[in-house]
Each structure stands twice: as structure tokens, then as C-alpha cells.
Amino acid sequence: MARFRRPRLEIPIRRVVSDAVAEPGVRQRRSDEREASLERGRFRRWAVRAAIAGVFLVGCGAATLGERGLWDLMRSRAEKRTLAAEVEAAKERVDRLAARVDRLKNAPEAYERLAREELGYALDGETVFVFPHTSEAPWDRSAGAPEEPPNVPAR
């Protein structure tokens, strides 16, 4: 099997002129060129870093504030919790109604109670008295009503 050799890289050798040999004007020009080159390099590095930071900040802003961003995610999670609570309340109501249906199917007293209280039915020979539904008496002192009960004419 043949062995492959890596080709040698030929690096051109620059001619280095020492500052001691160069003329004073050439020396100053080279120094200025080096300074300008270093300054351009610094500016380029700064510009690249600023561009990367800008792209990063725009990306963070879009991820937080944009469509399907962090705020939208938090709002969706809150809505999910609200809907889950509503579903739980509906399940409890279904369970209560199922228990009520079960009682109505199995207990004849439940039928009678339902007919009397919710539908207003009465057995033959019974008299039904209907009173208005008020939470408190009109002369109740705690409600800020008059001190004495109103005069009710006798019939």
C-alpha cells in the first residue's frame, strides 16, 4: 500500500526591514499604517459584536413579545387553568344531577317532594299557602327600616 504524503505548504517569506535601517519618514509611515490597521480591526470587531448583540436582542424581543411568544404562552396556560376549573365544576354538577336522578328513580318520596316544592302541586284536600319570597322582614331594624312595623289594616 502506498503511503500518501501531505504536501508541504510553502509560505512566502516576507522581507523584513528593520526600523533601524529604514529612513525616519518610512518608519513613521509604517507606524501610522500599523495603528490605522489596528484601529480598523478594533472597529470591525466592535461592529461584529454590536451586530450579534442586536440580532440577539431582536430575537429575544420576538420570542417574548411576538406571536406565539412567552406572553402568549402564559395567557394560554392561564386560559387552560380556567377551562380546567370550569370542566371540573361541570363534572361535579353532572354527578349531583345523576345522584338526583337516581334518588327520583328509587325513592317515591322524592317524587312527592319535587311535585310539592318545585312544581307547587298539592294532594286532594290540602290547602296551599303561597308567601312572597323576601330575605328579611320589612320592619327589620338591621336593614335600616322604620322602628315600628307598619300598620296593617284588619280584615
C-alpha positions as CSV (number, residue, x, y, z in Angstrom):
1,M,0.0,0.0,0.0
2,A,1.3,3.4,-1.0
3,R,1.8,6.0,1.6
4,F,0.5,9.4,0.9
5,R,2.4,12.4,1.9
6,R,0.9,15.6,2.9
7,P,2.0,18.4,0.6
8,R,4.3,21.0,2.2
9,L,2.8,24.4,2.5
10,E,5.1,26.9,1.1
11,I,4.9,30.1,3.0
12,P,6.4,33.1,1.2
13,I,9.0,34.8,3.3
14,R,8.5,38.5,3.6
15,R,11.4,40.6,3.6
16,V,11.6,42.3,7.0
17,V,13.2,45.7,7.0
18,S,14.3,46.7,10.5
19,D,13.4,50.0,11.7
20,A,17.0,50.9,12.3
21,V,17.8,50.5,8.6
22,A,14.7,52.3,7.3
23,E,14.6,56.0,6.8
24,P,12.8,58.1,9.5
25,G,9.9,59.1,7.3
26,V,9.3,55.5,6.2
27,R,9.5,54.4,9.9
28,Q,6.7,56.9,10.8
29,R,4.5,55.9,7.9
30,R,4.8,52.2,8.8
31,S,3.9,53.0,12.4
32,D,0.9,55.0,11.3
33,E,-0.2,52.2,8.9
34,R,0.0,49.7,11.8
35,E,-2.0,52.0,14.0
36,A,-4.7,52.5,11.3
37,S,-4.8,48.8,10.7
38,L,-5.2,48.0,14.4
39,E,-7.9,50.7,14.6
40,R,-9.8,49.2,11.7
41,G,-9.5,45.8,13.3
42,R,-10.9,47.1,16.6
43,F,-13.7,48.8,14.8
44,R,-14.6,45.7,12.8
45,R,-14.6,43.5,16.0
46,W,-16.8,46.1,17.7
47,A,-19.2,46.3,14.8
48,V,-19.4,42.5,14.6
49,R,-20.1,42.2,18.3
50,A,-22.7,45.0,18.2
51,A,-24.4,43.3,15.2
52,I,-24.5,40.0,17.1
53,A,-25.9,41.7,20.2
54,G,-28.5,43.5,18.1
55,V,-29.7,40.3,16.5
56,F,-29.8,38.6,19.9
57,L,-31.9,41.4,21.4
58,V,-34.3,41.4,18.4
59,G,-34.6,37.6,18.7
60,C,-35.3,37.9,22.5
61,G,-37.9,40.6,21.9
62,A,-39.6,38.5,19.2
63,A,-39.6,35.4,21.4
64,T,-41.1,37.3,24.3
65,L,-43.5,39.8,22.7
66,G,-44.2,38.2,19.3
67,E,-46.9,35.9,18.1
68,R,-46.8,32.6,19.9
69,G,-44.2,34.2,22.3
70,L,-43.7,33.9,26.0
71,W,-46.7,36.2,26.9
72,D,-49.0,34.3,24.6
73,L,-47.8,31.1,26.2
74,M,-48.6,32.4,29.7
75,R,-52.0,33.7,28.6
76,S,-52.8,30.3,27.1
77,R,-51.7,28.5,30.3
78,A,-54.0,30.8,32.3
79,E,-56.9,30.1,30.0
80,K,-56.2,26.4,30.2
81,R,-56.4,26.5,34.0
82,T,-59.7,28.5,33.8
83,L,-61.2,26.0,31.4
84,A,-60.0,23.0,33.5
85,A,-61.8,24.6,36.6
86,E,-64.9,25.0,34.5
87,V,-64.8,21.4,33.3
88,E,-64.3,20.2,36.9
89,A,-67.3,22.3,38.0
90,A,-69.4,20.8,35.2
91,K,-68.4,17.3,36.1
92,E,-69.4,17.9,39.8
93,R,-72.8,19.3,38.5
94,V,-73.3,16.2,36.3
95,D,-72.5,14.0,39.3
96,R,-75.0,15.9,41.5
97,L,-77.7,15.6,38.8
98,A,-77.0,11.9,38.3
99,A,-77.4,11.4,42.1
100,R,-80.7,13.3,42.0
101,V,-82.0,11.3,39.0
102,D,-81.0,8.1,40.9
103,R,-82.9,9.3,44.0
104,L,-86.0,10.1,41.9
105,K,-85.9,6.7,40.3
106,N,-85.6,4.8,43.5
107,A,-87.5,6.8,46.2
108,P,-91.2,7.7,45.7
109,E,-90.9,10.3,48.5
110,A,-88.5,12.2,46.2
111,Y,-91.3,12.5,43.6
112,E,-93.7,13.9,46.1
113,R,-91.2,16.4,47.4
114,L,-90.3,17.5,43.9
115,A,-94.0,17.9,43.0
116,R,-94.8,19.9,46.2
117,E,-91.7,22.2,46.4
118,E,-90.7,22.9,42.8
119,L,-94.0,22.4,40.9
120,G,-96.4,23.7,43.5
121,Y,-98.7,20.6,43.5
122,A,-100.9,19.5,46.4
123,L,-102.8,16.4,47.3
124,D,-106.6,16.4,47.3
125,G,-108.0,18.2,50.3
126,E,-104.8,20.2,51.1
127,T,-104.7,24.0,51.1
128,V,-101.5,25.6,49.7
129,F,-100.4,29.0,51.2
130,V,-98.0,31.0,49.0
131,F,-95.9,33.7,50.7
132,P,-93.7,36.2,48.8
133,H,-90.0,35.4,48.9
134,T,-88.3,38.0,51.0
135,S,-85.0,37.7,52.6
136,E,-85.9,39.9,55.6
137,A,-89.0,41.3,57.2
138,P,-89.9,44.9,56.1
139,W,-89.6,46.1,59.7
140,D,-86.2,44.6,60.4
141,R,-84.1,47.1,62.2
142,S,-80.8,45.9,60.8
143,A,-81.9,46.8,57.3
144,G,-82.5,50.5,58.2
145,A,-86.3,50.1,58.1
146,P,-88.7,52.0,60.4
147,E,-88.6,51.3,64.1
148,E,-92.2,50.1,64.3
149,P,-93.9,47.5,62.0
150,P,-96.2,49.1,59.5
151,N,-99.9,49.3,60.4
152,V,-101.7,46.5,58.8
153,P,-105.5,47.1,58.5
154,A,-107.6,44.3,60.0
155,R,-109.9,42.4,57.7
